[in-house]
Amino acid sequence: MNPRLEQLHPYPFQKLRELFAGVTPNPDLSPINLSIGEPKHPTPQFIKDALIAGLGGLANYPITQGSDALRESICAWAERRYGVKLDPATEVLPVNGSREALFAFAQASVDSSRHGRRVVISPNPFYQIYEGAALLAGARPFFLNTLPDNDFRMDWSRVPEDLWEQVNLIYVCSPGNPTGKVMSLADWKELFALSDQHGFVIAADECYSEIYFEEGAPPLGALTAAQQLGRGFKNLIVFNSLSKRSNVPGLRSGMVAGDAALMKAFLLYRTYHGSAMSPAVQAASIAAWNDEAHVADNRRQYAEKFAAVMPLLKNVLSFDAPDAAFYLWGRVPGGDDAAFARGLYEKQHVTVLPGSYLARDAAGVNPGKGFVRIALVDSHDACVEAAGRIVRFVGQV
């Protein structure tokens, strides 16, 4: 087997299962799981209908590039959302969810030759796929801590100057997981300048881009930033997904867009990788990308949950309201995030994710330590009930 597999860390939810081993949660309370970012809102019926209507396509092999209709629907959405005109033939690809594509892109882009660029920079805390993708591509991850003293931003001055010429790829996540922070135009300008200077590729994970709190004021995306700064899409690849936007995590459907030269190479890789999207999934995806009403309703539900939950928790956890996404990133009393999560599960049957499980020790610190990630993905009533239980738990310890 590939010896690089031995470098992989246990996934956070495996560690969570181990943390809870031997614990019997309060049998008088129903379980509420706010640990995983899996949307619980119902999948819109029209998407299900389109999936069923597309089942006839199962008789055909799909092409890796996807249908013209799907790529055109993605381009139309990108124009509405980001104000950019993408070429459906060269600048867009459908993918089987952003997770699959984020991993695959590193395999296609990292130069793992003896003298190649072999460093991949990731925010810390981070979505664990970034690290696994780097390791299995033969690269060395470099974790850039995002800390409260810098408003949870990636501070590029903390990258050693002699490392830049080894950097092949940088993952950024905006809105961020787990902090919900959004990169500003100034942030993008700084990162684009570094990319232009040093020649690395930017992989912009924007899978939470459609979960925000003020209708008509979406978070800035990388494509929009690039256009506003007049630089084009050179060395920029953006990843997005229908999972959070349209409540279809099981559909495994997303998109990748950006630099046409990189997209051409990525398409070649994907042709051999065998990652073509099912025709039935393509049909459902077209329906989802073409509709915004269900997305606005989805946002409304999240906004109502945050408005109800944050006032309940403000006196027991320390947190900033997120710019976007559906996570609360809260500092726990006592500073032991794993003990807090274990005790909360045992006493109140509420599951949250220890922040240290989403991070690595870097520069002498684990930046997730002392925090928990609370995913407000369940129903309004369940999230409010969970907040009340957290308040009661903190009052008991």
N, C-alpha and C positions, 0 to 999 in steps of 0.2 A: 504493500500500500504506500501511497505518497507519504513520505516522512514528514512533510509539512503539516499533515493533519494532527500530529502530536503537539504542534505549537498552539492549537486552538484552545481557548478558554471555555469552560462550561458556560452555556447560555444562561442569561440572568434568571430565567424561569426554572431552569434545572436547579440552580443554586437556591431559589426560593423554595422549591419542593424539599430540598435537603434541610433548609432552615426550619421548615414546619414539621419535619419528621418527628413523630412521637408526640406531637401536640394534639390535644383534643379540644376543638373550639367549643365555645358555649353552645350546648344543644338547644337552648331556649331561643336562640336567635337564628334567623335565616341568613345564609351566606350572601355577602355582597363583595364582588370581585372588582376592584378598581386598580388592579396591578398591570393589566395588559391593554395596549391601545387598540382594542378591537371594537369597532363601532357596534352598538346594540340597537340603534334606531332601525325601524323596518326598512327593508329594501323596497323602493317604489315599485308599484305593480306594473307600470309601463315598461320597466326594464326587464322584469320577469317575462312579460308578454313578448318582448322582442327576442329574448333568449329562446323561448319556445318556438316562435315563428322562424327562427334561424336554424332549427335542428336539421332541416334538410341539407344544410351545408356539411353535415358530418360525413356525407358520402364522398367528399372531396378532400384531397390533401391541401392544406392552406399554404400560401407562400409566406416566406419569412417576413417580407416587407409589409405584409398586410394588404387589404384591399384598397383600391383608390378611394372608395367611399369612406373608409375608416380614417385614412390619413387626411383626407379633406375635412372631415368633421373635427379632427384634432386641430388642424390649422385654423379652422373657423373659430373654434373655442379659444385658441391662443390669441387670435386677433381681438376677440371680444374682451378677453381677460387681461392680456399683456400689451395690447396695442401694437403688436408686431405682425408683419406678414411673413409667414414661413413658406418655403417651397415644399409642397407635399411630396415631391419626387426625391428631394435630396436632404431635407433638414428635419424630417420627422420619421420616427419609427414607433409602431405599437410594441409593447412588451408585456410579459406575463406578470404584471405587478412591478412596482418600483424596486422592491427588495431583490427580485431576480436580476433586474437590470443593473442595479448598483453593484451587485457582486460580479456579474458578467463583465461589466465595463472594465474593471480592474484587470481581469484576466486578458482582455484584449489590448489594454493600453500600456501596462507596465512593461518596461524594457528590462527583463531579468537576465540579460546577458552579463558576462563577467564585468564589463566596463560600463554597463548601462545605468540609467537613472533608476534607483531602486528604493526611494523613500516615498511613502504615502503619508501625508499629514491629515490628521483627523481632529475634530474638536473632542474635548474630554470634560464632562461626560459625553457619551455618543451612542448612536445606534450601532449595535455590535456587528452588523454586517460589514461595516467599513473595515474593521480590524481583520475579520476573517477573509475578506476579499483581498486585502493587502498581503496577508501571510501566505495564502494559497497561490497568489500570483508571484511569489518569490521576492516580495518587497519587505522593507522594514517599516513598520508603523512608527510615526512620531506623533505623540499625543500633546496637543496644545490645550492647556488647561483654560477653561472658561470659568472665571471666578466672580463672586459678588463685588469685589473691589473694582472690577472692570465692567460692571453691568452685564456679566456673563457673555461678553464679546470675545472673539478670537483676537488676541493681541499679537500681531505678527512680529513685534519687536522681540518677543520671547523665542523666536526661531533663531538658532545660531547662524551667523552670517555665512560660515563655511558649509552649511548644510544645503543652502538654496540650490546649488548647482546639481545636487543629487536628487532633488524633488521631482518626481514624475507626475504626481496626482495629488490634488487637495480636495477632500470632501468637506463641503459646508452644508449646513442644514438650516434653512430659514423658511418659515418659522421653525424654531429650534426644538428638538427633542433632547432633553426633557423640559427646558426652561421656557419655551414659548417666545423667545426673543426673535425679533425680526431685524435683518440687516438693513441699514440705512443706505442711501445713495453714496454717502461718504465712505461707508464700509466697502461697498462694491468698487468704488473708484480706487481705493487703496489696494484691494485684492487684484483688480484688473491690471493695475500698474506693475504689481509684483509678477503677475503671470507674463505680461509683455516683456518684462526685464529678464526673467529667468526661464521662460519657455515651458512652464508646467501647465497641465490641464486642470480645469476646475470642474468638479462634479457637484452640481447644485441640487441637493435633495429638497424638493418643495412639496412633499406629499401632504403637508398640513396647510397648504396655501389657501384653501377655501373655507377653513374654520377660523373665522374672525368675528369681531363683536360689533362693529359699526357698519351697517349696510351701506354700500356705496364707497367704502374706504378700505379696499383690500390691501393686504401687505404687499410691499414692493417685491417684485420678482426679478430674477437675474436677467431675463430677456429684456424686460422693460428698462432695467438699469443700464444694460449694455447699449440699448438704443438711445436712451437719454444722454449717455456719455459719448455717443458718436463713435463707438469703437467696433461695431459689428460683433459677431459671435465667435471670433477666433479663440480657440482653445477653451470654449465654454460648452458644456453639455448639461442640460436641465432634465431632471427626472420628476415625473408626477404620476398620480395614481387616481383611480376611481374609488378605491377602497374607502377612504375617509370622506371624500367629496360626495359620493353617491350611496354610501352604506352598502357596498358590495365587496367586502374583503374576500369572500369565497369565489368571486368571479376571476380574480387574479388578472387584472387588466390595468395597464398604465401606458405611459408614453415617455419617449425620450426625444429631445429636440436640441438643435444647436449647430455647431460648426459642421458644415457639409463634408469637409475632408475627413473629420473624425467619424462622422456618421457613416460614411462609405466604408471605412475600415471596420467599424462596429457591425455593420450589416454583413460583411464578409464573415466575421467571426460567428455571428448568430446563425448564418446559413449552415455552418458546420456543427454548431452547438445543438441544433435541433430545437429551436425555441419559437417556432411559428405558433401564432394564436389560433385557437379553434374558430372556425367560421361562425358557430353559434355565439361564442363569446364576442366575436367582432360585431355581430348584429346587435347584441345587447349594449356593447360599448358605444356604438354609433348613437343609439337612442340616448344613452346617458350623457355623452359629450354635448349633444344637441339641445339639452334642456337645462335651464337655470332655475326654474321655479322650485324644484325639489331641493336644490342646493341652498337656496335662500331659506327655505323652511328648516332645513337641517341646521343651518347657522343659528336660526332663532331659538331652536331647542337648546343648543349648547349655551347660548348667551343667557337664557333663562336659568339654566343650572348654575352657571358661575355666579349670577346675581343672587341666587338663593344660598349658595354654599359658602362663598367667601366671607360674608358677615358672620356666619356661624363659627368659622375656623380662625378668624383673625386674632382672637385672644389666646389661642392655644398653639398655633403654628406661626412661624415667621415666614412670610412669602410676599412676593410682588405679583400683582395681577399680570398674567401673561399678555403679550401683545397679540397672540393668536394661538392656534392649536387647542387641544382639549385637556392639557395637563396643568395641574398645580404642582409646583416644585417648592416644597415646604421644608424649612429647617425644623427639626424636631427638638423638643426639650430634652436635655441630657446629652445630646450629641451622638448617641449610638443608634444609627438608623436601622440596623438589623434587629437589635433588641426591641426597638419600638415596633417594627413590623411584626415580629413574632408575638409580642405581647398583645398587640391590637387584634391579631388573628385569634389568639387564644381567648381573650376576654370578651371581644365584641364581634367576632366572626366577620371581620372586614379585612380584605387583603389589599395591601399597597406594596409598592416595590422599593426596597432599600436603594437609595441613591448610589451607594458605593458599588452596587452590582452593575451599574451602568458606566463605570469609570475604571481607569487604571491608575496605579501609582505613577506619577510623573512629576519631575522637579521637586521630589520630596513630599508630595501631597497627593491624596486621593480626593479630587474636587467634589465627588459625590457624597463623601462621608458626612454624616449628620443631616442629610436630606432624605425625603421620601418623594417618590413620584406618585401622584394621585390622578388616575385617568377618569375623568367624569363622563364615562361612556354609557353607564347604565341609565335607567329611566330617571326622570326628575325626582320622583318620590324616593327611589332607591338611593340616589346621591344625597338628598337631604337627610335621609335616615342614616346613611353612613357618616355624614358630617356630625350629626348628633351623637353617634356612638364614639367618634373620635374625641369629641369634647368630653364625654363621660369617661373615656379611657384615660385621657390626660389628667382628669380630676382625681382618678384613682391612684396614679403613680406618683 
